[in-house]
Amino acid sequence: MKSKIKLTTIAFLTLAMALLPSCGFYSFSGTSICAEVQTYSVDFFENNAPIVSPLLSQKITEDLKQKFISETNLSIEERAGDFHFTGAIVDYVVTPVAAQATENAQLNRLTIKVEVKLVSPKCPKSAFEQTFSNFQDFDATQDFNTVENDLIDEISQMLVQSIFNKAAINW
């Protein structure tokens, strides 16, 4: 009798494990994208900020594409994917954040804001329109031109992670 119960338990657990990945809203990578969503597309993020960094639009657009390539099983489409991202860079500003005794800034902060819209006809509950913002501080004595690319790389990665979390992990 014990072996029959044990066999039934093992069969049940095996069946449950086999069905778990196909339930459509869970994956072992941590994403929770609807099973109906098979593709994604990312339109070019225009730079509408008062100050324009020449490579910023391309950087954010490509980083977002790469994030979905590396972290999901979705296929990229040129236009009209099941997840379709559009957006624009709306702010790119350097501000002082910490003063010294001499009233000069000790730290400066680069802040980038991006408006993002996700349209998903196959999974409307995933759709959103939101502004994402992130920043990095840097030593005010450094020439901004020498640290700008590194700061953009760091901020872009943080912005893309936030966008990915909102779209694919529902955070």
N, C-alpha and C positions, 0 to 999 in steps of 0.2 A: 504494500500500500504506500509506504514512504517513497519508494522509487517511482511510483506512478505520479505522486504529487510533485516530486522533484523534476520528473520529465515534463510534466505540464507547466511547471514554473519556468523551466529553461525554454520551452517552446514559446511561451508567452513573451518572455523577455527578448528572445531572438526576433520574434515578429514585431515587437514594439521598436526595437532598434532598427530594424529594416524599414519601418514606416516613418520613423522620425525625420530623416533627411528629406523625405518627399512631402512633408506636410505643408510645405510652401511658404512658411513664414519664419523659418529658423535655419540657420546654417552654423557650422562649427567655426566659421571665421568671425562670428559675432554680428554679421549683418542680418537685418530683418526686412529684406526687400520682398515684396509680393511676388509670388511664383509667376504671375502673368507678365511681369517685367523681364524682358529678355535682352533689350538693347538700351543704349543711352546715346545722347548727342550733346555736344557742348558748343554753343555759338561763341564767337569771338567776343571777349569782354572788352568793350570800348573803354577808353580812359577819359572820363568826363570830369576828372578832378581839376581844381584850379592850377595845380602844378602837375605837369605831365612828365613822368619818367618814361623814356622811350621804349624800354623792353618790358615794362610792368604788365601790360595787357597780354602780351604773348606768354609771359611767365605764368600768370594765374590761369589762363586758358589751358595751357599745356600741362601744368601741374594737376589741374582738376581731371583732365583726361587720363593722365597716368595713374592717379589715385584709384580711379574706378577700374582701370586695366589690371592693376596689381592686387586689388583687394576684393574684387568681385568676379563672377563668371559672366558678366554682361558683355555683349559685343558692342563695339562702338559703331555708330552710324554717322554719316555726314550730316543728315538732317532728320528731324522728326523721330527721334528714338522714343522708346517707351518711357524713359526718363529724359526730358528735354530741358537742359539748363540754358538760361539766358542771364545776362547781367551786365553790370558796368562798375567800373571803379569810380567812386564818387568823392573820395577824399584822399589826399596824399599830403601830409603836413608834418613839418618839423617844428617842435615847440620845446622851450626850456622847461625842465622839471625840477631841478635842484640848484639853488643859488649858493654861491660861496660868500664869504665875508666881503668880498670886493664887488658884490652885486652882479658878477658875471655868472652865467650858468655853468654848473659843474657837470650836469647831465642834460642831454637833449633827448627827445623822444620822436621817433618816426612812427606815425600812425597812418594806417591804410584802412579805408572802409570800402566795402564792396556790396552792392545791392545784387541779390541773386533771386531768380525766380525759377522754380522747378514746376514744370507741367508734366502730368502723368495721366493720360487718358485711361490707361489700363489699371491704374491704382490711384484714384483721386485722393484718397486719404493721405498719400505721401506728398502731395503738392504743397508748396509753400512759396511765400514771397517775404524775404527778410534781408535786413542789412547786417552784415558781419563786419566786425572791426577787430583789429589787433595792432599791437605796437611792439617796438623794441627800443630800449634805452641805449645810448652810447655816450662815451666820454666827449664832452663838449670841446675839449682841446684837440680832438681828432678832426682832420679835414673830412667833411661829409662825403666828398667825392670818393675818398679812398675806402670808406666803409659802407657806402650806399648799396652796392650789389649784394654784399653779405647780409645786410639788414633786410633787403627785399626778399632774398632767398628764405630767410628765417620766418619773416612775416607771412610770405606766401604759403609756406608749408603749414603754418598755424591756421591761416584762413581756410585753406583747402581741407584740413582736418575737420574744422568746424562745419564746413559745408557738407562734407562726407558724413559726419556724425548725424547731422539733421536729416539728410536724405536717406541714408542706408541703415542707420542704427536707431533712428527716431529719438535722438537726445535733444 
